[in-house]
């Protein structure tokens, strides 16, 4: 076996090696305008927003709350999610078509490199740009929330339907924990969630069992608006945020490879995210509910952590107001959400790789 055959064997491997990945990373980084916009969207948005909010607070503390207030955390992360998804889609579509637009695809194929390796190299190259920048921006938000926030209460003050009484509920409860707490405190549950007329304890527990999902949504909304998220809540929010960007990048990479251009995939995915997903996620279509659940945006909305409940969005139909805590469509099981999300990532990756392998050089 000659040295040439060894080199050719290495080049034909389907697994991308570091030199190929670093080359793709350098190609993307050379697009300075795109990288600058990504930095502004992922880091500039939280820095500017929080800086202005803290400046307003220092100028007039009676009117403006500190930059670390709970509602500010949810608002900033909501904006970062929307802008970050757009940037992830743009980056993914760009990474999928750099060789075609630069006229280098034919030359790369002639060198004997595996086409599958050429496609797979784009994944770590693109994610190495978008995920760290988004993580840095999210870290800024968490630090501001932790050190420039208001003193935190040990309880969530929940005003009942009549508004005449207030109930103190422990913070940071998940749905199962809230369910157990309400069953153990039927009188407080009556005051906080049911209101008059007074019901027997057995009837209150029956109502709790039937409507715990709605009760938890109301609890999560009240908690998110009055108490900053815990460290665990911030970690969950950060992982959810990064997953949202990962999905946007991977789907755009596959769709961009399939179409061989970046403009149409970017417009199409932004249209799906901002126009199509919100109504399908908040309105039940009786004979199409299983189809709604196959949309990755619906699965991500249901996977959204409680610390981001009511986050401000720029989607139409929400009027720029905080979104409701609970979707109107029935909740999806965890395994179903994971299956939909993994299916979108794996499916579009397979489609993009297939198109790369079969494309004429």
C-alpha positions as CSV (number, residue, x, y, z in Angstrom):
1,X,0.0,0.0,0.0
2,X,1.5,3.3,-1.1
3,X,1.5,6.6,0.7
4,X,-0.8,8.0,-1.9
5,X,-3.4,5.3,-1.2
6,X,-3.2,6.1,2.5
7,X,-3.8,9.7,1.8
8,X,-6.6,9.1,-0.5
9,X,-8.2,6.8,2.0
10,X,-8.1,9.4,4.7
11,X,-9.6,12.0,2.3
12,X,-12.5,9.7,1.4
13,X,-13.5,9.2,5.0
14,X,-17.1,10.3,5.7
15,X,-16.1,11.8,9.1
16,X,-14.8,15.4,8.8
17,X,-11.4,16.0,10.2
18,X,-10.3,19.1,12.0
19,X,-8.5,20.7,9.1
20,X,-11.7,20.6,7.0
21,X,-13.8,21.9,9.9
22,X,-11.4,24.7,10.6
23,X,-11.4,25.6,6.9
24,X,-15.2,25.9,6.9
25,X,-15.1,27.9,10.1
26,X,-12.6,30.3,8.5
27,X,-14.8,30.6,5.4
28,X,-17.8,31.6,7.5
29,X,-15.8,34.0,9.7
30,X,-14.6,35.9,6.6
31,X,-18.2,37.0,6.0
32,X,-17.7,40.0,8.3
33,X,-21.1,41.6,7.8
34,X,-22.9,38.4,8.8
35,X,-20.7,37.8,11.8
36,X,-21.2,41.4,12.9
37,X,-24.9,41.1,12.7
38,X,-24.8,37.9,14.7
39,X,-22.8,39.5,17.4
40,X,-25.2,42.4,17.6
41,X,-28.2,40.1,17.8
42,X,-26.8,37.7,20.4
43,X,-24.7,40.0,22.6
44,X,-25.6,43.5,21.5
45,X,-29.4,43.1,22.1
46,X,-29.1,42.2,25.8
47,X,-26.3,44.6,26.5
48,X,-28.1,47.6,25.0
49,X,-31.5,46.7,26.4
50,X,-30.2,46.1,29.9
51,X,-27.9,49.1,29.8
52,X,-30.8,51.4,28.8
53,X,-33.1,49.8,31.5
54,X,-30.5,50.3,34.2
55,X,-29.9,53.9,33.0
56,X,-33.6,54.6,33.3
57,X,-33.7,53.1,36.7
58,X,-30.8,55.2,38.0
59,X,-32.4,58.3,36.5
60,X,-35.9,57.6,38.0
61,X,-36.0,54.7,40.4
62,X,-39.6,55.3,41.3
63,X,-40.8,54.7,37.8
64,X,-38.4,52.2,36.4
65,X,-37.5,48.9,38.1
66,X,-33.9,47.7,38.1
67,X,-32.4,45.9,35.1
68,X,-32.5,42.7,37.0
69,X,-36.2,42.6,37.5
70,X,-38.1,39.3,36.8
71,X,-40.1,40.7,33.9
72,X,-36.9,42.1,32.3
73,X,-35.3,38.7,32.3
74,X,-38.2,37.1,30.5
75,X,-38.5,40.0,28.0
76,X,-34.8,40.0,27.1
77,X,-34.6,36.2,26.7
78,X,-37.8,36.4,24.6
79,X,-36.2,39.0,22.3
80,X,-32.9,37.1,22.1
81,X,-34.8,33.9,21.2
82,X,-36.5,35.6,18.3
83,X,-33.5,37.4,16.9
84,X,-31.2,34.5,17.7
85,X,-33.4,32.1,15.7
86,X,-33.3,34.4,12.7
87,X,-29.5,34.6,13.0
88,X,-29.2,30.8,13.4
89,X,-31.3,30.3,10.2
90,X,-29.2,32.8,8.3
91,X,-26.0,31.3,9.4
92,X,-27.2,27.7,8.6
93,X,-28.4,28.6,5.1
94,X,-25.1,30.5,4.5
95,X,-23.0,27.6,5.7
96,X,-24.9,25.3,3.4
97,X,-24.2,27.3,0.2
98,X,-20.8,28.9,0.7
99,X,-19.1,26.4,-1.6
100,X,-21.7,26.9,-4.3
101,X,-21.8,30.7,-4.2
102,X,-18.0,30.9,-4.1
103,X,-17.6,28.4,-7.0
104,X,-15.5,26.0,-4.9
105,X,-17.8,23.0,-4.8
106,X,-16.3,21.4,-8.0
107,X,-12.8,21.9,-6.7
108,X,-13.5,20.3,-3.4
109,X,-15.1,17.3,-5.1
110,X,-12.1,16.9,-7.4
111,X,-9.7,16.6,-4.5
112,X,-11.4,13.4,-3.5
113,X,-12.9,14.5,-0.2
114,X,-16.1,12.7,0.8
115,X,-19.2,14.8,0.0
116,X,-20.7,13.6,3.3
117,X,-17.7,14.9,5.1
118,X,-18.0,18.2,3.3
119,X,-21.6,18.5,4.6
120,X,-20.9,17.3,8.1
121,X,-18.0,19.8,8.5
122,X,-20.4,22.6,8.3
123,X,-22.2,21.6,11.5
124,X,-19.4,22.1,14.1
125,X,-18.1,25.1,12.1
126,X,-21.4,26.9,12.3
127,X,-22.4,25.9,15.8
128,X,-18.9,27.0,17.0
129,X,-20.0,30.5,16.0
130,X,-23.7,30.8,17.0
131,X,-23.8,28.8,20.3
132,X,-20.9,30.5,22.2
133,X,-22.0,34.0,21.2
134,X,-25.6,33.2,22.3
135,X,-24.2,31.6,25.5
136,X,-22.2,34.8,26.3
137,X,-25.3,37.0,25.7
138,X,-27.3,34.7,28.0
139,X,-24.6,34.9,30.7
140,X,-24.8,38.6,30.6
141,X,-28.6,38.5,31.3
142,X,-28.1,36.0,34.1
143,X,-25.4,38.1,35.8
144,X,-27.5,41.3,35.6
145,X,-30.5,39.4,36.9
146,X,-28.5,38.0,39.8
147,X,-26.7,41.2,40.9
148,X,-28.9,44.1,39.8
149,X,-32.3,42.7,40.7
150,X,-34.7,43.5,43.5
151,X,-34.8,41.7,46.8
152,X,-36.5,38.4,46.4
153,X,-39.5,37.2,48.4
154,X,-39.6,33.7,49.9
155,X,-43.2,33.2,48.7
156,X,-45.3,33.8,45.6
157,X,-48.2,36.1,46.6
158,X,-51.2,34.7,44.7
159,X,-54.4,36.8,44.7
160,X,-57.6,34.8,44.4
161,X,-60.3,35.3,41.7
162,X,-62.2,37.8,44.0
163,X,-59.1,39.8,44.7
164,X,-60.1,40.1,48.3
165,X,-57.5,37.7,49.7
166,X,-53.9,36.7,49.0
167,X,-52.2,33.3,49.5
168,X,-48.5,32.7,50.0
169,X,-47.3,29.8,47.9
170,X,-43.7,28.4,47.9
171,X,-41.7,29.4,44.9
172,X,-39.9,27.3,42.3
173,X,-42.5,24.4,42.3
174,X,-43.0,22.2,39.3
175,X,-46.4,21.0,38.4
176,X,-46.2,17.8,40.5
177,X,-44.9,19.7,43.5
178,X,-47.7,22.4,43.2
179,X,-50.2,19.6,42.9
180,X,-49.0,18.0,46.1
181,X,-49.0,21.4,47.9
182,X,-52.5,22.2,46.8
183,X,-53.9,18.9,47.9
184,X,-52.2,19.4,51.3
185,X,-53.7,22.9,51.6
186,X,-57.2,22.8,50.3
187,X,-58.3,26.0,52.0
188,X,-55.5,28.0,50.4
189,X,-56.2,26.3,47.0
190,X,-59.9,27.4,47.3
191,X,-58.8,31.0,48.0
192,X,-56.1,31.2,45.4
193,X,-57.7,29.4,42.4
194,X,-61.3,28.6,42.9
195,X,-62.9,31.5,44.8
196,X,-66.4,31.4,46.3
197,X,-68.6,29.7,47.1
198,X,-66.8,27.6,49.7
199,X,-66.5,23.9,48.8
200,X,-65.9,20.8,50.9
201,X,-62.3,19.6,51.0
202,X,-63.1,16.6,48.8
203,X,-64.7,18.8,46.2
204,X,-61.7,21.1,46.2
205,X,-59.3,18.2,45.7
206,X,-61.4,17.0,42.9
207,X,-61.2,20.4,41.2
208,X,-57.4,20.4,41.8
209,X,-57.0,17.1,40.1
210,X,-59.1,18.2,37.1
211,X,-57.6,21.6,36.5
212,X,-54.0,21.3,37.8
213,X,-52.5,22.2,34.4
214,X,-54.4,25.5,34.3
215,X,-53.6,26.2,38.0
216,X,-49.9,25.5,37.3
217,X,-50.0,27.9,34.3
218,X,-51.5,30.7,36.5
219,X,-48.9,29.9,39.2
220,X,-46.0,30.0,36.8
221,X,-47.1,33.3,35.3
222,X,-47.4,34.9,38.7
223,X,-44.1,33.5,39.8
224,X,-42.2,34.6,36.7
225,X,-43.6,38.1,37.1
226,X,-42.6,38.6,40.7
227,X,-39.6,36.3,41.5
228,X,-36.3,35.9,39.6
229,X,-35.6,32.4,38.3
230,X,-33.5,30.1,40.4
231,X,-30.1,29.0,39.3
232,X,-31.7,25.8,38.1
233,X,-34.3,27.8,36.2
234,X,-31.7,29.9,34.5
235,X,-29.8,26.7,33.4
236,X,-33.0,25.2,32.0
237,X,-33.8,28.5,30.2
238,X,-30.2,28.6,28.8
239,X,-30.4,25.1,27.5
240,X,-33.8,25.7,25.9
241,X,-32.5,28.8,24.3
242,X,-29.4,27.1,22.8
243,X,-31.6,24.2,21.6
244,X,-33.8,26.6,19.8
245,X,-30.8,28.0,18.0
246,X,-29.5,24.6,17.3
247,X,-32.8,23.6,15.6
248,X,-32.8,26.8,13.5
249,X,-29.3,26.2,12.3
250,X,-29.7,22.5,11.5
251,X,-33.0,22.9,9.6
252,X,-31.6,25.9,7.6
253,X,-28.5,23.9,6.8
254,X,-30.5,21.0,5.4
255,X,-33.0,23.2,3.6
256,X,-30.2,25.4,2.2
257,X,-28.3,22.4,0.9
258,X,-31.5,21.0,-0.7
259,X,-32.4,24.3,-2.5
260,X,-28.8,25.3,-3.3
261,X,-29.4,28.9,-2.2
262,X,-29.8,30.8,1.0
263,X,-32.4,33.5,0.4
264,X,-35.5,31.3,0.0
265,X,-34.7,29.0,2.9
266,X,-34.2,32.0,5.2
267,X,-37.4,33.6,4.2
268,X,-39.4,30.4,4.4
269,X,-38.1,29.4,7.9
270,X,-38.6,32.9,9.3
271,X,-42.2,32.8,7.9
272,X,-42.8,29.4,9.6
273,X,-41.4,30.6,12.9
274,X,-43.1,34.0,13.1
275,X,-46.3,33.6,11.1
276,X,-47.3,29.9,11.0
277,X,-46.2,28.5,14.4
278,X,-47.9,30.9,16.8
279,X,-51.5,30.3,15.7
280,X,-50.9,26.5,15.4
281,X,-49.4,26.5,18.9
282,X,-52.3,28.4,20.5
283,X,-55.4,27.3,18.6
284,X,-56.8,23.8,18.4
285,X,-57.7,22.4,14.9
286,X,-59.9,19.5,16.0
287,X,-59.1,17.3,13.0
288,X,-55.5,18.3,12.7
289,X,-54.2,18.3,16.2
290,X,-51.6,15.5,15.5
291,X,-50.4,17.5,12.5
292,X,-50.0,20.6,14.8
293,X,-47.9,18.5,17.2
294,X,-45.5,17.5,14.3
295,X,-44.4,21.2,14.0
296,X,-41.1,21.7,15.9
297,X,-42.1,25.1,17.1
298,X,-45.1,23.7,18.9
299,X,-42.9,21.1,20.6
300,X,-40.4,23.8,21.6
301,X,-43.2,26.0,23.0
302,X,-44.4,23.1,25.2
303,X,-40.9,22.4,26.2
304,X,-40.3,26.0,27.3
305,X,-39.2,26.1,31.0
306,X,-41.4,27.9,33.6
307,X,-38.8,30.6,34.1
308,X,-39.6,31.9,30.6
309,X,-43.4,31.8,31.0
310,X,-45.0,34.9,29.5
311,X,-41.8,36.0,27.7
312,X,-42.3,38.9,25.3
313,X,-42.3,37.9,21.7
314,X,-42.5,39.8,18.4
315,X,-44.8,37.3,16.8
316,X,-48.1,38.6,15.3
317,X,-51.3,37.8,17.0
318,X,-49.8,38.3,20.5
319,X,-49.8,42.1,20.3
320,X,-46.4,42.4,21.8
321,X,-47.7,41.3,25.1
322,X,-46.6,38.3,27.2
323,X,-47.7,35.0,25.9
324,X,-50.0,32.9,27.9
325,X,-48.5,30.3,30.2
326,X,-50.3,27.3,28.8
327,X,-51.1,26.4,25.3
328,X,-54.6,25.7,24.3
329,X,-53.7,22.4,22.6
330,X,-53.4,19.4,24.9
331,X,-49.8,19.0,26.3
332,X,-47.5,16.6,24.6
333,X,-45.8,13.8,26.5
334,X,-42.1,14.4,27.0
335,X,-41.1,11.5,24.7
336,X,-43.3,13.0,21.9
337,X,-41.6,16.4,22.2
338,X,-38.2,14.8,22.1
339,X,-39.2,12.7,19.1
340,X,-40.5,15.7,17.1
341,X,-37.4,17.8,17.9
342,X,-34.9,15.0,17.1
343,X,-36.9,14.1,14.0
344,X,-36.6,17.6,12.6
345,X,-32.9,17.8,13.3
346,X,-32.1,14.3,12.0
347,X,-34.5,14.5,9.1
348,X,-33.3,17.8,7.7
349,X,-29.7,16.7,8.2
350,X,-30.3,13.6,6.2
351,X,-32.0,15.5,3.4
352,X,-29.2,18.1,3.3
353,X,-26.5,15.4,3.3
354,X,-28.3,13.4,0.5
355,X,-28.5,16.5,-1.7
356,X,-24.9,17.2,-1.1
357,X,-23.9,13.6,-2.1
358,X,-26.1,13.6,-5.3
359,X,-25.4,17.2,-6.4
360,X,-23.7,17.5,-9.8
361,X,-20.2,19.0,-9.5
